[in-house]
Amino acid sequence: MLKLISFSAVLLLLISCNSRQKIKYPTTEKIVVTDAYFDTEVKDPYRWLEDDMSAEVKDWVKLQNEVTFSYLEEIPQREELKNRLEKLWNYEKIGTPFQEGDYTYFYKNDGLQNQYVLYRKKGEGAEQVFIDPNQFTEDGTISLAGIYFSEDGSLLAYSISEGGSDWRKVIVIETENKTLVEDTLLNIKFSGISWNGNEGYYYSSYDKPEKSVLSDKTDHHKLYYHKLGTPQNEDEIIFGAEDKFRYVRGGVTKDLSYLIISASKATSGNNLFIKDLRNKNSKLIQLTADFKSDSYIIHNIGTTFYAVTNLEAPNKRLVQFNLSNTNSENWKDLIPETENVLSLSKGGGYFFAKYFQDANSKVIQYNYDGDLMREVEFSGKGNVSGFGGKEDQKEIFYNFSNYITPRSSFKYNFETGKSVLYWSPNIDFNTNDFVAEQHFYTSKDGTKVPISIMYKKGVELNGKNPTILYGYGGFNVSLKPSFSVTNAVWLEQGGVYAVANLRGGGEYGKKWHDAGIKMQKQNVFDDFIAAAEFLIENKYTNSNHLAIKGSSNGGLLVGACMLQRSDLFKVALPGVGVLDMLRYHTFTSGAGWAYDYGTAEESKEMFEYLKSYSPVHNVKEGVEYPATLVITGDHDDRVVPAHSFKFAAELQAKQSGNNPTLIRIETNAGHGAGTPVSKRIEEAVDIMGFVLYNCES
């Protein structure tokens, strides 16, 4: 077995850390553009870095990467880290099975395959490869982004993503012999596929940008219907042609009788509509209005519908109503709101109410009348996912994992309530050698915030342990326990890993989310800073051994906190971050994030608040900021890389002292989804190595 790396040994090699010479960064030209917001002028010297089509930006990316990778390649023990990570990652992984037509399908990865392979088998027959995305391209950068079967399972529409882009291509095949049905559909974004029998399907997209598909604004989403065998340019616009919505989705009920449409102007709040597909001239029935709630239809039996909603229920409830009387005043509670946030799935004629109670899952089985059948029993504490399937299934599958337990799959019997192990991984990792704790700490305003802390048994809590603190804190997203091979390598060598469940997330429902948005956004940063202080006060680490990490909205979190409390952290790892808060809404689908952030144009007060924490606008001259590795992808068309480019340029121009400020720009990669395993391993090695290399002894 590979000899594991000793942190103390690494740190001894790095005693000369403080005497390193300051890195010579590529020159980033300043071409000042001035914007006026109300009565304030704001200078933007790096606006030119927003032009992803320009040769100058491509040259800048190349030069930055040369400096960054030259630095990373010199990190001691980097090769040992990579070898250990590859060895631990190299185990067979099998996804949860699901039924379509006469087949059972499942995803599998032999170990280090860049993309999971979709397999299937009929009955007890042999498993066969159905779609292997590793054959799409040699480097694994084209991924299988989604699969959508027709109701009888005879047709499959699958979408692919190239270079991690949110723009998709859709291909339709006959499942029995994998015969191509028609030409590929292009330029589809933020869309599922919902079949209308076997005749055609509904999908959503934006008009293709005229200049750059990576950065141009896309904020008018429309629902289309595509009839098989017809050209895409003849597809009918079903919804959204006149009224402007940023996110539109359409789904056909399982009985093929109704089309359900959800329309939103932001990432929170939707309007819900139903159309009777049996009557071509039927009008849309509007169920919710004014974007006051998040609601969706989960099931129907004839004209009786079941919906999950947070209307007058911040933690969500399941309601029942009849199509003859859809007014919300006549909705009947089937599963009432509780103190925990509801997530719902169904299968085999039952609803499964899934709750997340202080970082642990609780699942309750109900019938369609709302009668409680039983609480599902689990063997340990952690996160449970799954419990979805067809109406005629007799058994259903679910997954269980936590921060120190790799994911296993279980088969659940609806009638007996018994679970049996279906699959468990054969991985070189012993859960019993590690500790997972949960604590509650006090944030700046007195709010109690949960934090999970993981480390190896026997690690001395002496305040000197290299520690990574991870956070997100936005968009109603809940951080739930899950196993990570990367984190496992970090833990087994003596590192501490901590996850803070900050306000802005969804862990405690709508109120918890709204406590971290717009003019309350500073609460999220305060929560994260307080988490760091908790780790230091309780001797898990100290400021010379503490790294903070986050991606997307979490990249904003890291960027803001490293500027506000540069003294508190040794390393900062902002990934694919939203870092220019005055202009984020002018790129791709960014305008839809205004529910969480607000925009600089909506009011003087909002502008001043955004400017007060926007990372790009708050880098100060003469301050020694933490060692920083900014991480992004050159094909990220969700949070455009210009955010990271401009932030890195500001830091490189103003950083005091010798702490490095580097930017790692992955080529032919996007926001993260579909990234090949090989690239994920390389990035993980660089991150762990960078943290170690910049911690003081």
N, C-alpha and C positions, 0 to 999 in steps of 0.2 A: 504493500500500500504506500502511496505517496506520502512522504514525511510532511506533516502539516507545518505551516509557517508559524513561528513564534513572533507575536507582536513586539515583545521586548527585543528580540534579535533584530527585527527590522528597524526599530527605533534607535538602537545603538548605531546602526549604519547611518542614521540620519541626524546625528548630533550636530553635524555641520550645517544643518538646515538654515539656521539664522544667518549664516555667513554667505549664503548664495548671492551671486550677482543678480541684479535686476535684469529681467528678460528684455531683449530688444524686440519689440513688437513691430509688425508691419505698419507703415504710416497710413493712417486713415484720413484722407483729405476732408477738410471742413468746407462745405458749401452751404452757407446759412440761408435757410428759408424761414420767413417770419410769418406766424399766424396770429390773428387777432381774435381773442375770446372776450367778448363784452368790452371792458375797458383795459384789458391786459394783453400785451404782446408777448408771444412765446417764440423763442428762437429754436430752430431745429437744424443743427449743423450737419446731421447725417441723413437727411431726407433721401439723398441719392441712393442709400443702401436699400431703399424700398423697391427699387426697380429690379426685379428678379430676372428680367429679360436682357439686362445690359451686360456687355462684356466686362465693364469695370467692376461690377459686383462679382461676377464669376472669378475674376482675377483676385479680388479681395478674399473671397472664400478659399481659393487655392493657397494663397500666402498664409492666411490664418491657420489653415490645417497643417501646413508644413511646420510652423512653429509649434503648434499644439502636439502633434504626433511625435515630433523630435523630442519634446519634453517628456511625454508619456513613455516613450520607448526606453528612456534612461532610468526609469523607476526600478529600484532593486526588487528582486523577488517577483517581478511581474510575470515571468514565465511560469513560476510555481503556482501563482494564483490562477493563471489560465489553465494549467494542467489539472488542478484540483476541480475547478469549475466544470471543465469538460467531462471529467470522470464522473462527478456527481450528477450532472445533467443527463448522462448517457444511460437512461433506463426507459423501458417501454411504458408509454402512457396511453391509456384507453379512455375515450370519452363516454358519456352516458348514452346507451342505446336508445333508439327511437324507431317507431314503426311507420312505414309508408307503403301502402299497397300490400303486396305479398312479401315484402322484405323487411328485415331489421337492419338499420343503418347505424354506423358508429364511426367516430374519428379515432385514428391511432397514429402514434409517432414512435418509430422504433428506438428512438433515443436522441440522436443529433440531427435528424432530418430537419431541413429548414422550415418546412411547412407540414402540418398534419395532413394525413391521407384519409379520404373518405372511403370506408369499406362497407360491404353489405353481405348478407347471407339470407337464404330462403329457408325458413324452418330450422331444422337442425343440420342443414347442409354446410359445406365448407365456406369460409369467408373469402371474399374476392375483392380486389381493388376496384373501386367504382370510379373515383376521380382522384388523381394524384397531382396536386398543384406543383410538386417538385419537378414535374415534367414541363411546366409552362415556360421556365427559363432556367438557365444553368445556375445563376447566382441566387435563386429563390426570392427575387424581389417582386414577382407577380404572385399575388395570394388569392386564395378562394375566400371571397368576402362575405358571401351569403348563399344559402340554398333554400329554394322555395318549391315544394312539390304541389301539384294539383291534388284535389281532394281524393281522387282515386289512386294517386301515386303513379300514374302512367306517364306523366310529364314532369320535367324538372327545369326550372329557370334558375341558373346560378350566375352570380355576379363575381367579377374579378376586379382587383385593384392593382394598378401598376405603380410601383415605386412608393407604395403607401398612400397614394392619393385618395381623397374622398370621392372623386369622380369614378364611376363604375361603368363597366361594359356588362351586358346581360346576354347570356347564351341559353338557348332552349334545346333540350334533347328529349328523345323518348327513352324512358328509363330501362325498358326491357333489353334493348340492343344498343343504347347510347347513340342512336342516329341523330344527327343534327337536323333540327326541324326547320329553321329559317335563318336569315341573316342576323348577325349580332346587333343588338341595340346599343347605342353609344350615349355618352354624356348624361348619365343618370347619377343623381347625387342626393344623399340623405333619404334613401327610399328602401322600403321593403317591396316585395312582389306579392300580390294577392290575386289568385286565380278566380276567374268567373267560369266555373266548370272547366272544360278543356278547350274553350273557344278563344280565350284571350286572358289578359291580366291587367290589373291596375298598377301604376307606378307613379312616382313623383320626381320632379326635377326642376331645375332653374334653366333659364336661357343661357346658352354657353357664352361666357365672356368674350368680348371682341379682341382684347389685348392679351391678358394673361389669365389662364385657367387656375393658376396657383395663387393669385393675390387679388384679382378684381372682385368687386363687391357682387355678391349673389344673395339677394334678399326678397325675391318674388318667386315663391315656390308654387307649383301648380300640380294638380292631379290629372294624369292622363289614363286613357284606356287604349291598350294595344291589342288589336285583333290579329291572331296568328296568321302568318302568310301575307300580311300587308306591309307596305313600306312604313318606316317610322315617321316620316314626315306627314303621313296621313292620320296619325294617332289623334284621337279626339280629346280635347281638354274638357274634363268633367267638372272640375272645381278650381276656382282661383284665378280665372282669366281676368276678371274685372276687379274684384276685391284683392288687396295685396296682403298676403300672409307670408311669413318667413319659413314656416314649417307646416307642410300639409301631408297627411297620410290617409290612405284609403284601404279598408279591409272588408272582405266579403264574409258574411256569417257562414258557419259550417253547413247550414241547410241551403246555401246559395240563394237565399231569398232577399237578403238586405245588404246594402253597402253602408258601412260605417265610415264617416269622414271626421277626422280631427284636424282642426286648423288653429295655428298659434302665431302670435307676433313676437314671442320671446320664448326662452327656454323654460318658462314657468307660466302656467295658465293656458287653457285651450277652450275653444268652442267645439261642441260635439253635435253632429248631424246624422240622421238616418234617412236613407232612400230605399223605397220598395223596388227591387229589381224586377219583380214580376209584372209591374205596370210601368211601361216605358215612359208614360206621361206623369208619373207620380212626382210630387214635389218634395223637396227636402224638408224634413221635420227637424227643427232645431231644439236640442235638449238643454244646452247650457249657453250662456251669453256673457258678454263683457269680460271674458277671460278671467273670471273670478275664481275658478277652481281648476284642478287637474283631474279629469274624469276620463274613463275609458270603459267600453263595453267588453265584458269577458265571456258572455254566453247569452244565448237566447233559446227558448223553447216556444216555437211559434211566435206569437206576438208578445210573449212575456220576456222581458229583457233584464239582465243582471249587469250592474255597473259598479265599478270601484271609483270612489270619489273622495276628495277632501273638502267638498262643499259643506260648510257648517260642521266640518269634522277634520281639524288639522292633521290628525293621525290616521285618517282615512277610514272608510266604512264600505261595506257591500250593501247595495240597495237593489230593490226589485221594483219594476214598474211595467205597466201595460202600454202598448203603443197607442191605445185609444185615449190615454190620458197621461201625457208625459211631463206635465208640470212638476217641478221638483217638490212642491208641497205635497204631492201625492206619492212620492217615493216611499217605499217601505223598507225599513232597516232589516236586513237579513242577518248580517254580522255587524253589530254596532261598533262604534269607535271605542277603543280602549286607551290606556295610558301608553301603550307601545304602538309603533307605526306598523300598519298592515301592508303586507304584500301578498297577492293572491295568485294561485294557479289552479288548474283543474285537470281531472283525468278520471276515467272509469266511472263517471257519474257522480263525482264528488268534488267539492271545493277544498282547497288546502290553504288555510290562513297561516301565513308565515310572519312571525314577529321577530324583531331583533332587540333583545332585552339586555342592555349593558354588555354588548359585544358577544352575546350568545344567542343562538337560534332557538325558537320555540315554534312548533308546528301543530296545528289543530285541524282535524278532519271534520268536515260538515257535509251533510247531504244537501240537495238542491232546495229543500224546504227550510234550510237554516238550522236544522237540528244538529247539535253537537254529537259527533260519533265517538271521538276519542282524541286525546293528545298523543302524538307520535313520540315514542320513546327512543332516545339515542344513548349511545354508550359513553359519551363524553361531552365536554363543552367546546363549542366552536361554531362554525358557519355551515348551514345546510342550504343547498340549492337543488333545484329540480322539481319533482312532483308535478310534472306536466305530461299529458299523454292523450290518446284517443279515447272517445267515449266507450268503446267496446273492449278496452283493455281490462284484464283481470288483475294485472300487477303493474307497478309503476317504479321508476328508478329515481334515486336521488344521490347527491354527493355530500360528503362530509370532510371538512378539513379545518385546521386552525394554523396559527403562525408556526407551530413546531411539529405539526402532523401532516404529512403528505396526503393529498386527496385520494379517498377511496370511494367506490360506488356500491350502493346497496339496492336490493330489490325489495319492494314493499307490497304486501298483500292487503288489498282494500278491505276485505271482509274480516280477516283475523287481526289486522293491525301489527303483524309481525314483520320484522326486517331480517333479511339474510345478506351476508356479504356477497357481492357480485364480483368485485375486482378490487385488489389492493396492489400497490406498486412494490416492486422488488428494487429498493433503493438503498444505497450505502449511507444511511443516515439513521441514527438511533434516537428516536423521540425522547426516550427516558433519560438521556444525557443533558436535557435542556429544561429551562424554566420559562414559563410564560405567566407574567403577573399582570393584574389590572389594578390601577389606582385611580383615585380622583384627586385632582389638584385644584387650587383656587386661582382663577384668573384675576386680572387687574380690578374688575368691577365686582368681584365676589362670586362670580359664576363658577359652579363646580363643573369641571371638564374631565372626561375619562381619558386615560392613557394606558396603552398596553406596552409592556417592557419585556424583552426577551434576551436571554443570555445563557451561557453554558454553565452547568452546575460546577461549583468550585471556583468560579471567577470571583476574585476578591473585589468587593465594592470599596475601593480605596480612592475614588475620585480621579483615577488616571486611565480609565478604560476608553479606548477609541469607540465612539458612539455615533450612530447615524439616527437622527430624529426626522421622521417623515410626516408630512401633513398635506392636506388638500383644502378643506374649508370653503366649499362653494357649490352652487348649482344643485343643492338638495342631494348631493352624492354622499352615501354612507360608506365609510371605510370599514370593511368587514374582514375578520381573520381569514387569511389564506396563506398557503405554503408557497414559498419562493426558493428555488434552488440557489439563487444569488444570495439571499439573506441567510440561507443555511450555511453556506461557505463562510460568510461573515461571522456567524455565531459560533461555529465549531472551532474557530481559531481564537476565540476570546473576545470578539467584539460584542457590543451591546446594540440592539436595534429597538427603537421605540416608535410607536404610532400614536399620534394625538388625534382625538375625534373632535375637531374644532367646530365652533359655530359656523354657520353658512352651509354645513353639511346637512344630511337628512336623518341622522341617527335618532333624533328626538322629534321628528315631525316638522311641520310647516313653521312653527314658532322658532325652532332652533335654526332653520334655514334663514328665515327673515331677520333673525338677530345678527346676521353676518352679511347683509347686502347693502348696497348704496351708501347712505350716510352712516351705516353701522359697520362698514367693512373693517374699520380699525379694530373692532372686537376680535376679528379672526387673527389679526397680527398679534394682538395682546395675548390671545389664548396660546399662540405658538411660542411666543417669548416666555410666557409663564411656564410652559411645558419644559423649555430648556432650563429655566431656573429651578424647576422641581428636580430635574435629573442631576443638576449640580449640587443642590442642597442635600440630596439624599445619597451623595457619594457614588453615583453611577459613573460620573465623568467630571470633567472640568472644562473651562473655556478653551483650553489648549488641546483638547482631545474631542471636541464636539463638532460634528458636521450636520448641516441641515439640508434636506432634500425634498423636492416636490416637482411635479410636472404639470404643464398646462396652467390651470388656475393655481395649482400648487407651485408652479414656477414663479408666478406673481407673488405668492406668499413668501417664498425664499428671497426673492429680489427685494421686497419691501422690508423684510425683517433684517436682512444683512445690512441694509442702509440705516435703519432706525437704531439697531443695536450692534454696531460693528465690533464692539468689545466682547460680545457674548459668545461668538462662534469663531472657530478656527478655519472651517471650510464651508463653502456655500456651493450648492449644486442645483441651480435653477434650470429645469428642463422644459423645452418647448413652451416657454412662458409667455403670458400676456403681460408685456412689460412697458408698453407705451399706452397709458390709459387715456390719453387725449385723442388718439387716433385708432384705437383697436377696432372701432365700429365701422371704419371705412374700408376694411379688408374682408374679403370673402363673406362668410356668414356672421361676422362679428357683431353686426347690429342687433342680432337676436339675443345677445348676452346682456342687453341693457337692463333687464329685470334685476340682475345681480349687481351690475356695476353703475348704472346710470350712464349718461353721456355728457361730454363737455359742453354740448350745445343746449342742453335742456334748461339750464338755469345757471346764473353766476355762482350760486352757492354750490351746485354740483360740480361745476368746473373747478372751483377753488379746492374743493375736497379731493377730487381726483388728482389734481396737480400736487397736492400736499403729500401724496404717497406714491405717485407714479414712479416706478424705478428709473426709467430713462431720464426723468426730470429732477431726480433728487440725489444724483451722485455729486459729492462735494470735493473740491480741491483740498489736498493736504490731509486727507483722512486715510488711515491704513485699514482697508477693508479685508475681510477674510480671503484666504486663498480661494479663488473662484474658478470653477469649470462650468461655463455656460454650455448647454447641450441643445442641439436642434437638428432638424433634417432639411435638406435643400428642397424637398418636395412636399413640405408641410403646407397643405392648403386649408388647414383649419385655423391654427395659430401661425401666421406666416413668419418665416425665419427673420424677417426684418426687425421684429421685436428684439430678438436675441442679438442680431447684428449691431443694432444701435446701442443696446445696453453694454455689450462687450466693448464697443468703441469708446463709450463714455468712461467706463472703468479703466481701460488701458491708458486713456489720456490723463486721468486724474488720480489714479491709485498712488498712495504714498507708501514708502517702504518696499520690501522685496517680496511680498506675497504675490504669487502669480495670478494673472487674470487671463485665462485662456478660453477659447471657444472651440468646441468640438462639433463640427458640422458633418453629419453623416450624409453621404451622397446617395442619391436614388432611394431616399427614405422619407417617410411622412411623419404624421403625428404619433405614430407608435403601432397602430393596428397593422397586422400582417408583416411586421418586421421579421426577416429570416432569423432563425436560431443562431446562425454564425455571427450575424451582426449584433444580436442581443448579448452574446457571450463577450464579444470584443468590447462593447460598451461597458458591461458590468466590470470587466477586468480593469478598464481605464478608470472607472469611478472608484473602485476599492483601492486601487493603487494610488490614485491621487489623494484620497483621504489619508492613507497611511503615510505617504511621503511628506505631507504637510502638517502632520501632528508633531508636536514637540515632545521630547523625552521628559 
